[in-house]
C-alpha cells in the first residue's frame, strides 16, 4: 500500500484480474454460461473471453503496435466489425480454455510492457496516450466488468463481494 507508481498500478491491475477469476471459481461451464441478469445476455464466461480481447487490444495492438487478429473472431457482429468483442459463446469452448487464452494474453501484455516507462506514449485514434493512462484505463475496465460479474454471480448462486 506504499509502493512506487508502477508497482501500484500493476498491483491494482493484478487485483482486478484475480477478482474476475474469483467470480468464476466453483461454477461449472453450464453455470458460467448463464445470462442471469435479464434482459442482458452477459455471462461470466463471456466476460473472461471479452477481457482476453481487451488485453490483446490494448497491449498488443496499441502499446506493441502489432497487427494481430481478434482472439475470438466469430460472433454476431454486434461490435460493427464482425466480432462480438469476445462476449459470444461457442459450443465446446469452456472456462478452462477461456482462462488459458486470457492468461496467455496477459503474459504477452506483460512482455510488451516490460522495460517501457509509464511516460512512454503511443498514438491511438489520433490521440497520444501514455502507458500510465493505459494501465489506469485497464484497471477501470476490469473494475466495471467485475461489478457486472458480481451481479451475474450473485444471481447464479448468491455469492457476492470480493
C-alpha positions as CSV (number, residue, x, y, z in Angstrom):
1,X,0.0,0.0,0.0
2,X,3.1,2.2,-0.1
3,X,4.9,1.3,-3.3
4,X,6.2,3.2,-6.3
5,X,3.7,4.2,-9.0
6,X,4.4,1.4,-11.4
7,X,4.2,-1.3,-8.7
8,X,0.9,0.3,-7.5
9,X,-0.6,0.4,-11.0
10,X,0.5,-3.2,-11.8
11,X,-0.7,-4.3,-8.4
12,X,-4.2,-2.9,-8.9
13,X,-4.4,-4.4,-12.4
14,X,-3.4,-7.8,-10.9
15,X,-6.0,-7.4,-8.2
16,X,-8.7,-6.8,-10.8
17,X,-7.6,-9.7,-12.9
18,X,-7.7,-12.0,-9.8
19,X,-11.1,-10.7,-8.9
20,X,-12.5,-11.8,-12.3
21,X,-11.2,-15.3,-11.8
22,X,-12.6,-15.4,-8.3
23,X,-16.1,-14.6,-9.7
24,X,-15.9,-17.7,-11.8
25,X,-14.5,-20.1,-9.3
26,X,-16.7,-23.0,-8.2
27,X,-19.0,-22.9,-11.1
28,X,-19.2,-25.4,-13.9
29,X,-19.3,-24.4,-17.6
30,X,-23.1,-24.6,-17.6
31,X,-23.4,-22.1,-14.8
32,X,-20.7,-19.9,-16.3
33,X,-22.8,-19.7,-19.5
34,X,-25.9,-18.4,-17.6
35,X,-27.1,-15.0,-18.5
36,X,-28.7,-14.3,-15.1
37,X,-29.5,-10.6,-15.2
38,X,-32.3,-10.2,-17.7
39,X,-32.6,-8.8,-20.3
40,X,-28.8,-8.9,-20.7
41,X,-27.1,-11.8,-22.4
42,X,-23.9,-11.2,-20.3
43,X,-22.3,-14.3,-18.9
44,X,-19.2,-14.9,-16.7
45,X,-17.6,-17.0,-19.5
46,X,-18.3,-14.2,-21.9
47,X,-16.6,-11.7,-19.6
48,X,-13.4,-13.7,-19.4
49,X,-13.3,-14.0,-23.2
50,X,-14.0,-10.3,-23.5
51,X,-11.2,-9.4,-21.2
52,X,-8.8,-11.5,-23.3
53,X,-9.8,-9.3,-26.2
54,X,-9.3,-6.2,-24.2
55,X,-5.8,-7.3,-23.1
56,X,-4.9,-8.0,-26.7
57,X,-6.3,-4.7,-27.9
58,X,-4.5,-2.5,-25.5
59,X,-1.2,-4.3,-25.0
60,X,-0.5,-5.9,-28.3
61,X,-2.3,-3.6,-30.8
62,X,-2.0,-0.2,-29.1
63,X,1.2,-0.5,-27.0
64,X,3.0,-3.0,-29.1
65,X,1.8,-1.7,-32.5
66,X,1.1,-5.3,-33.6
67,X,-1.4,-6.2,-36.3
68,X,-3.0,-9.3,-34.6
69,X,-6.4,-10.7,-35.3
70,X,-9.2,-10.8,-32.7
71,X,-8.9,-13.5,-30.1
72,X,-12.4,-14.7,-30.8
73,X,-13.1,-13.8,-34.4
74,X,-16.6,-15.4,-34.5
75,X,-19.6,-13.5,-33.4
76,X,-22.8,-11.8,-34.4
77,X,-21.2,-8.6,-35.5
78,X,-22.6,-6.6,-32.6
79,X,-19.4,-4.5,-32.4
80,X,-19.8,-3.3,-36.0
81,X,-16.6,-5.0,-37.2
82,X,-17.8,-8.6,-37.5
83,X,-16.8,-9.5,-33.9
84,X,-18.7,-9.6,-30.7
85,X,-15.7,-8.5,-28.6
86,X,-15.5,-12.0,-27.1
87,X,-18.9,-12.0,-25.4
88,X,-20.3,-14.6,-27.7
89,X,-20.3,-18.2,-26.5
90,X,-19.3,-21.1,-28.7
91,X,-20.3,-24.7,-28.1
92,X,-17.4,-26.7,-26.7
93,X,-15.4,-23.7,-25.5
94,X,-15.5,-23.6,-21.8
95,X,-13.8,-21.8,-18.9
96,X,-10.6,-23.8,-18.9
97,X,-9.9,-22.9,-22.5
98,X,-11.1,-19.3,-22.0
99,X,-8.8,-18.9,-18.9
100,X,-5.8,-20.4,-20.7
101,X,-6.3,-17.9,-23.6
102,X,-6.9,-15.0,-21.2
103,X,-3.7,-15.8,-19.2
104,X,-1.8,-16.0,-22.5
105,X,-2.9,-12.6,-23.4
106,X,-1.9,-11.2,-20.0
107,X,1.5,-12.8,-20.3
108,X,2.1,-11.3,-23.8
109,X,1.0,-7.9,-22.5
110,X,3.5,-8.1,-19.6
111,X,6.2,-8.9,-22.1
112,X,5.3,-5.9,-24.2
113,X,5.2,-3.5,-21.3
114,X,8.3,-4.7,-19.6
115,X,11.0,-2.1,-19.7
116,X,8.7,0.6,-21.0
117,X,8.4,3.8,-19.0
118,X,5.0,4.8,-17.7
119,X,5.5,8.1,-19.6
120,X,6.2,6.3,-22.9
121,X,3.5,7.3,-25.3
122,X,1.7,5.7,-28.3
123,X,-0.7,7.0,-30.9
124,X,-4.2,5.7,-30.8
125,X,-7.1,7.1,-32.8
126,X,-5.3,10.4,-33.4
127,X,-4.5,10.7,-29.7
128,X,-1.3,10.4,-27.8
129,X,-1.6,8.3,-24.7
130,X,0.9,7.1,-22.1
131,X,1.4,3.6,-20.8
132,X,0.3,5.1,-17.4
133,X,-3.1,6.1,-18.9
134,X,-3.5,2.6,-20.5
135,X,-2.8,0.9,-17.1
136,X,-5.4,3.2,-15.4
137,X,-7.9,2.5,-18.3
138,X,-7.4,-1.3,-17.9
139,X,-7.9,-1.1,-14.2
140,X,-11.2,0.8,-14.8
141,X,-12.3,-1.7,-17.5
142,X,-11.7,-4.6,-15.2
143,X,-13.4,-2.9,-12.2
144,X,-16.5,-2.1,-14.3
145,X,-16.8,-5.6,-15.6
146,X,-16.0,-7.1,-12.2
147,X,-19.1,-5.2,-11.0
148,X,-21.1,-6.9,-13.8
149,X,-19.6,-10.2,-12.8
150,X,-20.6,-9.6,-9.2
151,X,-24.2,-9.1,-10.2
152,X,-24.2,-12.1,-12.5
153,X,-22.6,-14.4,-9.9
154,X,-25.0,-13.2,-7.2
155,X,-27.9,-14.1,-9.3
156,X,-26.5,-17.5,-10.1
157,X,-25.7,-18.7,-6.6
158,X,-25.8,-15.8,-4.1
159,X,-22.1,-15.2,-3.9
160,X,-21.1,-11.6,-3.9
161,X,-18.3,-9.3,-2.8
162,X,-14.6,-9.7,-3.2
